[in-house]
């Protein structure tokens, strides 16, 4: 297992956003976390990536305790994410956005950058080339010199994924990647997530679109009011009466 949550809890004042959540994630798998709005899904991601400190519990990444480490430490360890609300750098080019992700793996420092040494310039060219490869991977290489803010919505989502991949993560967390996409974009997204898994990455997805969830997931965890109410394969979740009653409401939703 590449990731394990042990009794993870996050309390805001008197509100328990997530409570005693535990699950394990198999290396190289695609896992989805589902639940209604306010179920605690994004809070869970925020605790995983160090954006929020957890109140109790443990997060084990490759048998190392990363609980409450800083976001940059967790990124360096090999975990990256996208956000529910797009966070591209609009005034920068598409390529520059992805290069930022690559710079987290840079071996050169500020001093060599200021001096513009040959070693720095060589690495910068390698970063640029690698960033372009990630744009090709997600299918938006033709926009490399465009400002990120001018990209269509669906392509901005792809840019965020490319930038996250550029940090060279072992685990990629996608928060509502299909939100706002049309059916064609959603289908292409599902194919992209499968391609990411084929790179050997582990992918964890928060998603409301049940067609996406059931179409790509090997394992699903269901949250309701911050509590994990079910966990299993898509078939098991589809037929779980607690899930149907507490979240989906009726069987045909799945």
JOCORUR-V67989 format. One record per residue. N is the residue number from 0. RES is the residue in one letter. PSI is psi in whole degrees, 0 to 359 (* if undefined). OMEGA is omega as a letter, one per 30 degrees, with the letter a starting at -180 (* if undefined). D_FIRST is the distance of its C-alpha to the first C-alpha in Angstrom with 2 decimals. Layout:
N;RES;PSI;OMEGA;D_FIRST / N;RES;PSI;OMEGA;D_FIRST
This chain:
0;X;138;a;0.00 / 1;X;333;a;3.77 / 2;X;140;l;5.73 / 3;X;130;l;7.23 / 4;X;133;a;10.95 / 5;X;99;l;13.18 / 6;X;38;a;16.66 / 7;X;130;a;17.16 / 8;X;137;l;20.90 / 9;X;122;a;23.32 / 10;X;127;l;27.05 / 11;X;104;a;29.86 / 12;X;243;l;33.02 / 13;X;2;a;33.21 / 14;X;124;l;30.81 / 15;X;98;a;27.31 / 16;X;317;l;25.53 / 17;X;144;a;22.16 / 18;X;117;l;22.02 / 19;X;46;a;19.44 / 20;X;126;l;16.64 / 21;X;136;l;13.31 / 22;X;166;l;10.35 / 23;X;147;a;6.59 / 24;X;124;a;5.69 / 25;X;137;l;4.54 / 26;X;135;l;5.49 / 27;X;13;a;9.25 / 28;X;169;l;9.86 / 29;X;119;l;12.64 / 30;X;141;l;12.49 / 31;X;145;l;15.79 / 32;X;119;a;17.03 / 33;X;166;l;20.61 / 34;X;163;a;23.50 / 35;X;168;l;27.11 / 36;X;137;a;28.42 / 37;X;8;a;27.99 / 38;X;345;l;24.93 / 39;X;10;a;23.07 / 40;X;309;a;20.78 / 41;X;326;l;22.04 / 42;X;320;l;22.21 / 43;X;313;l;18.49 / 44;X;318;a;18.03 / 45;X;324;l;20.68 / 46;X;320;l;18.98 / 47;X;321;a;15.65 / 48;X;7;l;17.82 / 49;X;4;l;20.28 / 50;X;323;l;23.16 / 51;X;141;l;23.61 / 52;X;140;l;22.99 / 53;X;157;l;21.35 / 54;X;318;l;23.67 / 55;X;167;l;21.34 / 56;X;178;a;17.75 / 57;X;145;l;14.85 / 58;X;116;a;12.37 / 59;X;120;a;9.67 / 60;X;112;a;8.65 / 61;X;47;l;7.16 / 62;X;12;l;8.59 / 63;X;134;l;11.73 / 64;X;113;l;13.67 / 65;X;14;a;14.92 / 66;X;126;l;16.77 / 67;X;21;l;20.13 / 68;X;162;a;20.04 / 69;X;151;l;22.44 / 70;X;318;a;21.60 / 71;X;330;l;22.63 / 72;X;321;a;20.38 / 73;X;322;l;17.29 / 74;X;316;l;18.60 / 75;X;329;l;19.15 / 76;X;334;l;15.62 / 77;X;33;l;14.53 / 78;X;130;l;14.52 / 79;X;163;a;17.54 / 80;X;162;l;19.13 / 81;X;171;a;22.24 / 82;X;155;l;24.50 / 83;X;318;l;26.20 / 84;X;126;a;29.51 / 85;X;136;a;29.92 / 86;X;54;l;30.10 / 87;X;159;l;31.49 / 88;X;96;a;34.16 / 89;X;327;a;37.06 / 90;X;0;l;39.69 / 91;X;160;l;37.68 / 92;X;164;l;37.38 / 93;X;315;a;34.42 / 94;X;318;a;33.79 / 95;X;324;l;34.15 / 96;X;317;a;31.51 / 97;X;327;l;28.93 / 98;X;329;l;30.31 / 99;X;317;l;29.48 / 100;X;318;l;25.77 / 101;X;328;a;26.36 / 102;X;342;l;28.32 / 103;X;342;l;25.29 / 104;X;9;a;24.56 / 105;X;142;l;28.27 / 106;X;353;a;29.44 / 107;X;150;a;32.98 / 108;X;186;a;34.41 / 109;X;321;a;37.22 / 110;X;312;a;39.91 / 111;X;330;l;39.38 / 112;X;317;l;39.13 / 113;X;318;a;42.48 / 114;X;340;a;44.10 / 115;X;44;a;42.76 / 116;X;161;l;42.19 / 117;X;323;l;41.68 / 118;X;318;l;38.18 / 119;X;314;a;37.34 / 120;X;324;l;39.02 / 121;X;315;a;37.19 / 122;X;323;l;33.77 / 123;X;322;l;34.90 / 124;X;322;l;35.87 / 125;X;320;l;32.52 / 126;X;317;l;30.83 / 127;X;315;a;33.27 / 128;X;319;l;32.64 / 129;X;320;l;28.87 / 130;X;319;l;29.27 / 131;X;325;l;31.56 / 132;X;323;l;29.05 / 133;X;325;l;26.62 / 134;X;319;l;29.61 / 135;X;320;a;30.24 / 136;X;319;a;26.67 / 137;X;354;l;27.04 / 138;X;23;a;30.67 / 139;X;28;a;32.76 / 140;X;333;a;34.09 / 141;X;345;a;37.65 / 142;X;13;a;37.43 / 143;X;324;a;36.38 / 144;X;2;l;39.67 / 145;X;154;l;40.01 / 146;X;139;a;39.49 / 147;X;326;a;36.21 / 148;X;343;a;38.20 / 149;X;357;l;40.11 / 150;X;146;l;37.18 / 151;X;157;a;37.02 / 152;X;311;a;34.52 / 153;X;324;l;32.08 / 154;X;332;l;32.23 / 155;X;324;l;31.61 / 156;X;317;l;28.31 / 157;X;324;l;27.55 / 158;X;317;l;28.69 / 159;X;320;l;26.25 / 160;X;317;l;23.39 / 161;X;318;a;24.94 / 162;X;320;l;25.30 / 163;X;318;l;21.69 / 164;X;330;a;20.68 / 165;X;343;l;23.24 / 166;X;358;l;21.25 / 167;X;57;a;18.89 / 168;X;158;l;15.66 / 169;X;328;l;12.10 / 170;X;132;l;11.66 / 171;X;124;l;14.88 / 172;X;123;a;16.02 / 173;X;116;a;19.11 / 174;X;107;l;21.44 / 175;X;55;a;23.90 / 176;X;334;a;24.16 / 177;X;358;a;26.62 / 178;X;129;l;28.89 / 179;X;0;a;32.46 / 180;X;149;l;31.92 / 181;X;170;a;34.30 / 182;X;321;l;33.26 / 183;X;317;l;33.51 / 184;X;321;l;31.42 / 185;X;316;l;28.78 / 186;X;317;l;28.66 / 187;X;323;l;28.38 / 188;X;317;l;25.54 / 189;X;319;l;23.54 / 190;X;322;l;24.22 / 191;X;318;l;23.21 / 192;X;321;l;19.76 / 193;X;320;l;19.29 / 194;X;321;l;20.60 / 195;X;317;l;18.16 / 196;X;323;l;15.22 / 197;X;341;l;17.26 / 198;X;355;a;17.22 / 199;X;8;l;13.55 / 200;X;151;l;12.74 / 201;X;133;a;10.30 / 202;X;128;l;12.94 / 203;X;126;a;13.36 / 204;X;131;l;16.97 / 205;X;126;a;19.52 / 206;X;141;l;22.30 / 207;X;336;a;25.44 / 208;X;107;a;26.44 / 209;X;334;l;25.41 / 210;X;321;l;26.29 / 211;X;310;a;23.74 / 212;X;309;a;21.02 / 213;X;337;a;21.86 / 214;X;336;a;22.43 / 215;X;342;a;19.18 / 216;X;142;l;16.40 / 217;X;336;a;14.08 / 218;X;143;a;13.07 / 219;X;136;l;15.32 / 220;X;139;a;15.68 / 221;X;125;l;19.35 / 222;X;145;l;20.94 / 223;X;119;a;24.59 / 224;X;41;l;26.43 / 225;X;358;a;23.29 / 226;X;138;l;21.96 / 227;X;118;a;19.18 / 228;X;347;l;21.39 / 229;X;160;l;19.24 / 230;X;137;l;15.90 / 231;X;191;l;15.57 / 232;X;165;l;16.44 / 233;X;320;l;19.41 / 234;X;317;l;21.77 / 235;X;318;l;20.78 / 236;X;321;l;21.14 / 237;X;329;a;24.37 / 238;X;11;a;25.81 / 239;X;117;a;24.71 / 240;X;327;l;28.03 / 241;X;321;l;26.71 / 242;X;314;a;25.27 / 243;X;316;a;28.51 / 244;X;317;a;30.68 / 245;X;331;a;28.92 / 246;X;309;a;27.89 / 247;X;334;l;29.07 / 248;X;314;l;32.39 / 249;X;150;a;33.22 / 250;X;326;a;31.57 / 251;X;349;l;32.95 / 252;X;324;a;31.00 / 253;X;*;*;28.04
